[in-house]
Amino acid sequence: MKFKQKIRLSWQNFVNKLKKFFLAIGSFFKRFFIRIITLPKRIITKKYWLNVFGLIKSIPKRIVKSARWFFTSTSDKRAPIFTVGIFFLLIVFGFMYIYPLLYMVSYSFMSQQDVIDPLVKYIPTKAVITNYIDALSTLNFWPNLGRSFLVAILPSILQCGASSLIAYALSRFKFKGKNILLAFVLLTFVVPQQVTMIPQVVLLSKLKLIDSIFSYIILALFGQGIRSAIFILLFYSFFNQLPKSIEESAKIDGANAFSIFFLIAVPSALPAYILTFLLSFVWYYNETVLATLYLGSDMTTLTLQLEVFKSAYEAMVNQTGESGKSINEAIYMAGTLLTILPLLLIYFVTQRFFVEGIDQAGITGE
């Protein structure tokens, strides 16, 4: 009996809900048809037209209000137009920087037929790995990569130490000729590198240090490395921000100048050291003109090998005796990508430290 009662109650509830649903639909259509029938009467009335004209009249005010909101900034947030403009510029400049890399990656996997086919633009019909194999052999990749790291790391470390010592002396000590020395540092920053290149080569030749990595090491050790003036000024501005009360407290405790430098100044300037090392590494790694003059032909880096890529590839093909193979843009792109790949990996690993160094050191652009 209880089961039949439950079924009966459920059926009654369903019927009642169905009646309410159809009554609601009937009421809706009733109101709808009444409004349609009475529409001509309402149109004739003055109140209706006043409402219409009021709506039309308020449209310009609403447009002005929306435009004012779009161009007006508040204390909490900037104006939307500036946000849109910033995002637009970021997208444009981001595309300008990333497009060559995408082009390089796309073309490096193309076959020789895809390179000469005008219908193939960016996506190869078939990914070709042999371009990278040929590029690795032509670049003599692993030995030259080790030499590139050696040429970049040692001078960068020495440049960090020399630049910070020079900057600390100019910043914290008072002596005669200090302003003159600072002016010479600024002068080396302004004077083109080509002006000082030949005297440095002559000096290194007399010291019998040319055609070896010691030429890079000696120049970096004495503050004459690649763009050393930038790093000296960077450390100089950074050390100027250190409060003198810390040094005075350290002197009271018996610390000398070297102790203050190594125990207080160096840990405080850690972001500047990181930034200096990363920028120095990139500039030494990419340098070709100075590497040709100072290192000679005995020490070849990846960037130097990339400059003679075509002749090295042809020599490799003639040596192996493979016929029908010729240099093309795809192999060039593969070699270029392999050359910059270590820098990309280093950047992705040290990106956080690089940004923190720029932020804390106060660099806005160079």
NUKOL-833085 format. One record per residue (C-alpha): x, z, y; residue number from 1; residue in three letters. Coordinates in Angstrom, 1 decimal, m for minus. Layout:
NUKOL-833085
[[X, Z, Y], NUM, "ALA"],
...
END
This chain:
NUKOL-833085
[[0.0, 0.0, 0.0], 1, "MET"],
[[2.8, 0.9, 2.4], 2, "LYS"],
[[4.4, m2.5, 1.8], 3, "PHE"],
[[1.2, m4.4, 2.6], 4, "LYS"],
[[0.7, m2.3, 5.8], 5, "GLN"],
[[4.2, m3.2, 7.0], 6, "LYS"],
[[3.5, m6.9, 6.4], 7, "ILE"],
[[0.2, m6.6, 8.3], 8, "ARG"],
[[1.7, m4.8, 11.2], 9, "LEU"],
[[4.6, m7.3, 11.4], 10, "SER"],
[[2.1, m10.2, 11.4], 11, "TRP"],
[[0.0, m8.6, 14.1], 12, "GLN"],
[[3.1, m8.1, 16.3], 13, "ASN"],
[[4.1, m11.7, 15.8], 14, "PHE"],
[[0.7, m13.0, 16.8], 15, "VAL"],
[[0.6, m10.8, 19.9], 16, "ASN"],
[[4.0, m12.0, 21.0], 17, "LYS"],
[[2.9, m15.6, 20.4], 18, "LEU"],
[[m0.2, m15.0, 22.5], 19, "LYS"],
[[1.8, m13.5, 25.3], 20, "LYS"],
[[4.2, m16.5, 25.2], 21, "PHE"],
[[1.4, m19.1, 25.5], 22, "PHE"],
[[m0.3, m17.1, 28.2], 23, "LEU"],
[[3.0, m17.0, 30.2], 24, "ALA"],
[[3.4, m20.8, 29.8], 25, "ILE"],
[[m0.3, m21.3, 30.9], 26, "GLY"],
[[0.2, m19.1, 33.9], 27, "SER"],
[[3.4, m21.0, 34.9], 28, "PHE"],
[[1.7, m24.4, 34.7], 29, "PHE"],
[[m1.3, m23.1, 36.5], 30, "LYS"],
[[0.8, m21.9, 39.5], 31, "ARG"],
[[2.8, m25.2, 39.4], 32, "PHE"],
[[m0.3, m27.4, 39.6], 33, "PHE"],
[[m1.8, m25.2, 42.3], 34, "ILE"],
[[1.4, m25.6, 44.4], 35, "ARG"],
[[1.3, m29.4, 43.9], 36, "ILE"],
[[m2.4, m29.6, 44.9], 37, "ILE"],
[[m1.9, m27.4, 48.0], 38, "THR"],
[[1.4, m29.2, 49.0], 39, "LEU"],
[[m0.2, m31.6, 51.5], 40, "PRO"],
[[m2.0, m28.7, 53.3], 41, "LYS"],
[[1.3, m26.7, 53.5], 42, "ARG"],
[[3.2, m29.7, 54.8], 43, "ILE"],
[[0.6, m30.1, 57.6], 44, "ILE"],
[[1.1, m26.5, 58.7], 45, "THR"],
[[3.4, m25.7, 61.6], 46, "LYS"],
[[5.0, m22.8, 59.8], 47, "LYS"],
[[6.3, m25.1, 57.0], 48, "TYR"],
[[8.0, m27.4, 59.5], 49, "TRP"],
[[9.5, m24.5, 61.4], 50, "LEU"],
[[11.1, m23.3, 58.2], 51, "ASN"],
[[12.4, m26.9, 57.4], 52, "VAL"],
[[13.9, m27.3, 60.9], 53, "PHE"],
[[15.3, m23.8, 60.8], 54, "GLY"],
[[17.1, m24.7, 57.5], 55, "LEU"],
[[18.4, m27.9, 58.9], 56, "ILE"],
[[19.6, m26.1, 62.1], 57, "LYS"],
[[21.4, m23.5, 60.1], 58, "SER"],
[[23.5, m26.1, 58.1], 59, "ILE"],
[[26.2, m26.6, 60.8], 60, "PRO"],
[[26.5, m22.8, 61.3], 61, "LYS"],
[[26.9, m22.4, 57.5], 62, "ARG"],
[[29.6, m25.1, 57.5], 63, "ILE"],
[[31.5, m23.5, 60.4], 64, "VAL"],
[[31.3, m20.1, 58.6], 65, "LYS"],
[[32.6, m21.6, 55.4], 66, "SER"],
[[35.4, m23.4, 57.3], 67, "ALA"],
[[36.3, m20.2, 59.2], 68, "ARG"],
[[36.5, m18.3, 55.9], 69, "TRP"],
[[38.7, m21.1, 54.5], 70, "PHE"],
[[41.2, m20.9, 57.4], 71, "PHE"],
[[41.0, m17.2, 58.2], 72, "THR"],
[[43.4, m14.6, 56.7], 73, "SER"],
[[42.7, m10.9, 56.4], 74, "THR"],
[[44.9, m7.9, 56.0], 75, "SER"],
[[44.4, m7.9, 52.3], 76, "ASP"],
[[44.9, m11.6, 51.5], 77, "LYS"],
[[46.1, m14.8, 53.1], 78, "ARG"],
[[43.7, m17.6, 54.1], 79, "ALA"],
[[42.6, m19.8, 51.2], 80, "PRO"],
[[44.0, m22.9, 52.9], 81, "ILE"],
[[47.5, m21.4, 52.8], 82, "PHE"],
[[47.1, m20.5, 49.1], 83, "THR"],
[[46.0, m24.1, 48.3], 84, "VAL"],
[[48.9, m25.5, 50.3], 85, "GLY"],
[[51.4, m23.2, 48.6], 86, "ILE"],
[[50.1, m24.1, 45.1], 87, "PHE"],
[[50.2, m27.8, 46.1], 88, "PHE"],
[[53.8, m27.6, 47.3], 89, "LEU"],
[[54.8, m25.7, 44.2], 90, "LEU"],
[[53.3, m28.3, 41.9], 91, "ILE"],
[[54.9, m31.2, 43.9], 92, "VAL"],
[[58.4, m29.6, 44.0], 93, "PHE"],
[[58.1, m28.4, 40.4], 94, "GLY"],
[[57.2, m31.9, 39.2], 95, "PHE"],
[[60.1, m33.3, 41.3], 96, "MET"],
[[62.5, m31.0, 39.5], 97, "TYR"],
[[61.1, m31.2, 36.0], 98, "ILE"],
[[60.4, m35.0, 36.0], 99, "TYR"],
[[64.1, m36.0, 35.5], 100, "PRO"],
[[64.4, m33.6, 32.5], 101, "LEU"],
[[61.2, m34.9, 30.9], 102, "LEU"],
[[62.4, m38.5, 31.5], 103, "TYR"],
[[65.8, m37.6, 29.9], 104, "MET"],
[[64.2, m36.0, 26.8], 105, "VAL"],
[[61.7, m38.9, 26.4], 106, "SER"],
[[64.3, m41.7, 26.6], 107, "TYR"],
[[66.9, m39.8, 24.5], 108, "SER"],
[[64.6, m40.3, 21.4], 109, "PHE"],
[[64.0, m44.0, 22.0], 110, "MET"],
[[65.4, m46.8, 19.8], 111, "SER"],
[[67.2, m49.8, 21.3], 112, "GLN"],
[[64.0, m51.9, 20.9], 113, "GLN"],
[[61.9, m49.3, 22.8], 114, "ASP"],
[[64.5, m49.3, 25.7], 115, "VAL"],
[[64.2, m53.0, 26.3], 116, "ILE"],
[[60.5, m53.2, 25.5], 117, "ASP"],
[[58.6, m53.2, 28.9], 118, "PRO"],
[[55.4, m51.9, 27.2], 119, "LEU"],
[[57.1, m48.7, 26.2], 120, "VAL"],
[[57.3, m46.4, 29.2], 121, "LYS"],
[[57.7, m42.7, 28.4], 122, "TYR"],
[[56.6, m42.1, 24.8], 123, "ILE"],
[[58.8, m43.7, 22.1], 124, "PRO"],
[[57.2, m45.6, 19.3], 125, "THR"],
[[59.5, m43.7, 16.8], 126, "LYS"],
[[61.7, m40.7, 17.4], 127, "ALA"],
[[65.4, m41.7, 16.8], 128, "VAL"],
[[67.8, m38.9, 16.0], 129, "ILE"],
[[70.8, m41.1, 15.6], 130, "THR"],
[[71.2, m41.2, 19.4], 131, "ASN"],
[[72.1, m37.5, 19.4], 132, "TYR"],
[[74.5, m38.0, 16.4], 133, "ILE"],
[[76.3, m40.8, 18.3], 134, "ASP"],
[[76.3, m38.7, 21.5], 135, "ALA"],
[[77.8, m35.7, 19.7], 136, "LEU"],
[[80.6, m37.9, 18.3], 137, "SER"],
[[81.3, m39.6, 21.6], 138, "THR"],
[[81.4, m36.4, 23.6], 139, "LEU"],
[[83.6, m34.7, 20.9], 140, "ASN"],
[[81.0, m32.0, 21.6], 141, "PHE"],
[[82.2, m28.8, 20.0], 142, "TRP"],
[[85.9, m28.9, 21.1], 143, "PRO"],
[[85.0, m30.0, 24.6], 144, "ASN"],
[[82.2, m27.4, 24.8], 145, "LEU"],
[[84.8, m24.7, 24.0], 146, "GLY"],
[[87.1, m26.0, 26.7], 147, "ARG"],
[[84.2, m26.2, 29.2], 148, "SER"],
[[83.4, m22.5, 28.5], 149, "PHE"],
[[87.0, m21.5, 28.9], 150, "LEU"],
[[87.4, m23.4, 32.1], 151, "VAL"],
[[84.1, m21.9, 33.5], 152, "ALA"],
[[84.3, m18.3, 32.3], 153, "ILE"],
[[87.8, m17.3, 33.1], 154, "LEU"],
[[87.9, m18.5, 36.7], 155, "PRO"],
[[84.3, m17.1, 37.3], 156, "SER"],
[[85.4, m13.6, 36.2], 157, "ILE"],
[[88.5, m13.7, 38.3], 158, "LEU"],
[[86.5, m15.1, 41.3], 159, "GLN"],
[[84.0, m12.2, 41.0], 160, "CYS"],
[[86.9, m9.6, 41.2], 161, "GLY"],
[[88.8, m11.3, 43.9], 162, "ALA"],
[[85.8, m12.0, 46.1], 163, "SER"],
[[84.5, m8.5, 45.8], 164, "SER"],
[[88.0, m6.9, 46.7], 165, "LEU"],
[[88.4, m9.2, 49.7], 166, "ILE"],
[[84.9, m8.5, 50.9], 167, "ALA"],
[[85.2, m4.7, 50.4], 168, "TYR"],
[[88.4, m4.6, 52.4], 169, "ALA"],
[[86.8, m6.6, 55.3], 170, "LEU"],
[[83.7, m4.5, 55.2], 171, "SER"],
[[85.0, m0.9, 54.8], 172, "ARG"],
[[88.5, m0.8, 56.4], 173, "PHE"],
[[89.5, m1.2, 60.0], 174, "LYS"],
[[92.8, m2.9, 60.7], 175, "PHE"],
[[94.3, m5.4, 63.2], 176, "LYS"],
[[93.4, m9.0, 62.6], 177, "GLY"],
[[90.3, m8.2, 60.6], 178, "LYS"],
[[88.0, m10.4, 62.7], 179, "ASN"],
[[90.5, m13.2, 62.6], 180, "ILE"],
[[90.6, m13.0, 58.8], 181, "LEU"],
[[86.8, m13.0, 58.6], 182, "LEU"],
[[86.8, m16.1, 60.9], 183, "ALA"],
[[89.2, m17.8, 58.5], 184, "PHE"],
[[86.9, m17.1, 55.7], 185, "VAL"],
[[84.0, m18.6, 57.6], 186, "LEU"],
[[86.3, m21.6, 58.4], 187, "LEU"],
[[87.0, m22.3, 54.8], 188, "THR"],
[[83.2, m22.2, 54.2], 189, "PHE"],
[[82.7, m24.8, 57.0], 190, "VAL"],
[[85.7, m27.1, 56.3], 191, "VAL"],
[[85.0, m29.8, 53.6], 192, "PRO"],
[[86.7, m29.3, 50.2], 193, "GLN"],
[[88.5, m32.6, 50.5], 194, "GLN"],
[[90.6, m31.3, 53.4], 195, "VAL"],
[[92.1, m28.4, 51.4], 196, "THR"],
[[92.3, m30.3, 48.1], 197, "MET"],
[[95.5, m32.2, 48.7], 198, "ILE"],
[[97.5, m29.1, 50.0], 199, "PRO"],
[[96.4, m27.1, 47.0], 200, "GLN"],
[[97.5, m29.9, 44.7], 201, "VAL"],
[[100.9, m30.0, 46.4], 202, "VAL"],
[[101.3, m26.2, 46.3], 203, "LEU"],
[[100.4, m26.0, 42.6], 204, "LEU"],
[[102.8, m28.9, 41.8], 205, "SER"],
[[105.6, m27.0, 43.4], 206, "LYS"],
[[104.7, m23.9, 41.4], 207, "LEU"],
[[104.5, m26.1, 38.2], 208, "LYS"],
[[101.0, m24.9, 37.5], 209, "LEU"],
[[99.3, m28.3, 37.8], 210, "ILE"],
[[97.7, m30.0, 34.7], 211, "ASP"],
[[96.8, m26.7, 33.2], 212, "SER"],
[[94.0, m24.1, 33.4], 213, "ILE"],
[[96.4, m21.8, 35.3], 214, "PHE"],
[[95.8, m23.8, 38.4], 215, "SER"],
[[92.1, m22.8, 38.3], 216, "TYR"],
[[93.1, m19.2, 37.4], 217, "ILE"],
[[95.6, m18.8, 40.3], 218, "ILE"],
[[93.2, m20.2, 42.9], 219, "LEU"],
[[90.4, m18.0, 41.7], 220, "ALA"],
[[92.6, m14.9, 41.6], 221, "LEU"],
[[93.6, m15.3, 45.3], 222, "PHE"],
[[90.1, m16.0, 46.5], 223, "GLY"],
[[90.5, m19.8, 46.7], 224, "GLN"],
[[88.2, m20.8, 43.9], 225, "GLY"],
[[85.2, m23.1, 44.1], 226, "ILE"],
[[83.1, m22.0, 47.0], 227, "ARG"],
[[84.8, m18.6, 47.1], 228, "SER"],
[[83.9, m18.2, 50.8], 229, "ALA"],
[[80.2, m18.0, 49.9], 230, "ILE"],
[[80.8, m15.2, 47.5], 231, "PHE"],
[[83.1, m13.3, 49.9], 232, "ILE"],
[[80.4, m13.4, 52.6], 233, "LEU"],
[[77.8, m12.4, 49.9], 234, "LEU"],
[[79.8, m9.3, 48.9], 235, "PHE"],
[[80.6, m8.6, 52.6], 236, "TYR"],
[[77.0, m8.4, 53.6], 237, "SER"],
[[76.2, m6.4, 50.4], 238, "PHE"],
[[78.9, m3.8, 51.0], 239, "PHE"],
[[77.9, m3.5, 54.7], 240, "ASN"],
[[74.5, m2.1, 53.4], 241, "GLN"],
[[76.2, 0.8, 51.6], 242, "LEU"],
[[75.8, 4.1, 53.6], 243, "PRO"],
[[79.1, 5.5, 54.7], 244, "LYS"],
[[78.0, 9.0, 53.9], 245, "SER"],
[[78.5, 8.3, 50.2], 246, "ILE"],
[[82.1, 7.3, 50.8], 247, "GLU"],
[[82.7, 10.4, 52.9], 248, "GLU"],
[[81.3, 12.6, 50.2], 249, "SER"],
[[83.5, 11.0, 47.6], 250, "ALA"],
[[86.6, 11.5, 49.9], 251, "LYS"],
[[85.7, 15.2, 50.2], 252, "ILE"],
[[85.7, 15.4, 46.4], 253, "ASP"],
[[89.2, 13.9, 46.4], 254, "GLY"],
[[88.4, 10.2, 45.6], 255, "ALA"],
[[90.8, 7.6, 46.9], 256, "ASN"],
[[89.9, 4.0, 48.0], 257, "ALA"],
[[90.2, 2.5, 44.5], 258, "PHE"],
[[88.1, 5.2, 43.0], 259, "SER"],
[[85.4, 4.7, 45.6], 260, "ILE"],
[[85.5, 1.0, 45.0], 261, "PHE"],
[[85.3, 1.1, 41.2], 262, "PHE"],
[[83.0, 4.1, 40.8], 263, "LEU"],
[[80.6, 3.6, 43.8], 264, "ILE"],
[[80.8, 0.1, 45.3], 265, "ALA"],
[[81.0, m1.9, 42.0], 266, "VAL"],
[[78.0, m0.3, 40.3], 267, "PRO"],
[[76.0, m0.6, 43.5], 268, "SER"],
[[76.9, m4.3, 43.9], 269, "ALA"],
[[76.0, m5.2, 40.3], 270, "LEU"],
[[73.3, m7.8, 41.3], 271, "PRO"],
[[75.8, m9.5, 43.5], 272, "ALA"],
[[78.3, m9.6, 40.6], 273, "TYR"],
[[75.8, m11.2, 38.3], 274, "ILE"],
[[74.7, m13.8, 40.9], 275, "LEU"],
[[78.4, m14.6, 41.7], 276, "THR"],
[[79.3, m15.0, 38.0], 277, "PHE"],
[[76.3, m17.3, 37.2], 278, "LEU"],
[[76.8, m19.5, 40.2], 279, "LEU"],
[[80.5, m19.7, 39.7], 280, "SER"],
[[80.0, m20.5, 36.0], 281, "PHE"],
[[77.6, m23.4, 36.9], 282, "VAL"],
[[79.9, m24.8, 39.5], 283, "TRP"],
[[83.0, m24.7, 37.4], 284, "TYR"],
[[81.2, m26.1, 34.4], 285, "TYR"],
[[79.9, m29.1, 36.4], 286, "ASN"],
[[83.0, m29.8, 38.4], 287, "GLU"],
[[84.7, m33.1, 37.8], 288, "THR"],
[[86.8, m34.0, 40.8], 289, "VAL"],
[[88.9, m30.8, 40.8], 290, "LEU"],
[[89.0, m30.7, 37.1], 291, "ALA"],
[[90.6, m34.2, 37.1], 292, "THR"],
[[93.2, m33.1, 39.7], 293, "LEU"],
[[94.0, m29.7, 38.4], 294, "TYR"],
[[93.5, m29.9, 34.7], 295, "LEU"],
[[94.9, m33.3, 34.1], 296, "GLY"],
[[94.2, m35.4, 31.0], 297, "SER"],
[[95.2, m32.8, 28.4], 298, "ASP"],
[[92.2, m30.6, 28.9], 299, "MET"],
[[88.9, m32.5, 28.7], 300, "THR"],
[[85.5, m30.9, 29.4], 301, "THR"],
[[82.0, m32.1, 28.6], 302, "LEU"],
[[81.4, m33.3, 32.2], 303, "THR"],
[[84.7, m35.2, 32.2], 304, "LEU"],
[[83.9, m36.8, 28.9], 305, "GLN"],
[[80.5, m37.8, 30.1], 306, "LEU"],
[[82.1, m39.8, 32.9], 307, "GLU"],
[[83.9, m42.0, 30.4], 308, "VAL"],
[[81.0, m42.0, 28.0], 309, "PHE"],
[[80.7, m45.8, 27.8], 310, "LYS"],
[[84.4, m46.5, 27.1], 311, "SER"],
[[84.5, m43.6, 24.6], 312, "ALA"],
[[81.4, m44.9, 22.8], 313, "TYR"],
[[82.8, m48.4, 22.5], 314, "GLU"],
[[86.2, m47.0, 21.3], 315, "ALA"],
[[84.3, m45.0, 18.6], 316, "MET"],
[[82.3, m48.0, 17.5], 317, "VAL"],
[[85.4, m50.2, 17.2], 318, "ASN"],
[[87.2, m47.5, 15.3], 319, "GLN"],
[[84.4, m47.0, 12.8], 320, "THR"],
[[84.0, m50.8, 12.4], 321, "GLY"],
[[80.2, m50.7, 12.8], 322, "GLU"],
[[78.8, m54.0, 14.0], 323, "SER"],
[[75.7, m54.6, 16.0], 324, "GLY"],
[[75.8, m51.3, 17.9], 325, "LYS"],
[[76.0, m51.2, 21.6], 326, "SER"],
[[75.6, m48.6, 24.3], 327, "ILE"],
[[72.1, m48.2, 25.8], 328, "ASN"],
[[70.2, m45.9, 28.1], 329, "GLU"],
[[68.8, m43.8, 25.2], 330, "ALA"],
[[72.3, m42.7, 24.1], 331, "ILE"],
[[73.3, m42.1, 27.7], 332, "TYR"],
[[70.3, m39.8, 28.0], 333, "MET"],
[[71.1, m38.0, 24.8], 334, "ALA"],
[[74.7, m37.4, 25.9], 335, "GLY"],
[[73.5, m36.1, 29.3], 336, "THR"],
[[71.0, m33.8, 27.8], 337, "LEU"],
[[73.6, m32.3, 25.4], 338, "LEU"],
[[76.0, m31.8, 28.4], 339, "THR"],
[[73.4, m29.8, 30.4], 340, "ILE"],
[[71.9, m28.0, 27.4], 341, "LEU"],
[[74.3, m25.0, 27.5], 342, "PRO"],
[[73.4, m24.4, 31.2], 343, "LEU"],
[[69.7, m24.6, 30.4], 344, "LEU"],
[[70.1, m22.1, 27.6], 345, "LEU"],
[[72.2, m19.7, 29.8], 346, "ILE"],
[[69.6, m20.0, 32.6], 347, "TYR"],
[[66.7, m19.1, 30.2], 348, "PHE"],
[[68.6, m16.1, 28.9], 349, "VAL"],
[[69.8, m14.8, 32.3], 350, "THR"],
[[66.8, m15.9, 34.4], 351, "GLN"],
[[65.7, m12.4, 35.1], 352, "ARG"],
[[69.1, m11.2, 36.2], 353, "PHE"],
[[69.6, m14.3, 38.3], 354, "PHE"],
[[66.3, m13.8, 40.2], 355, "VAL"],
[[67.0, m10.1, 40.7], 356, "GLU"],
[[70.4, m10.9, 42.0], 357, "GLY"],
[[69.0, m13.3, 44.6], 358, "ILE"],
[[66.3, m10.8, 45.6], 359, "ASP"],
[[68.6, m7.8, 46.0], 360, "GLN"],
[[71.5, m9.7, 47.5], 361, "ALA"],
[[69.2, m11.3, 50.1], 362, "GLY"],
[[70.0, m15.0, 49.6], 363, "ILE"],
[[67.3, m17.3, 51.0], 364, "THR"],
[[69.0, m20.7, 50.2], 365, "GLY"],
[[72.2, m22.6, 50.4], 366, "GLU"],
END
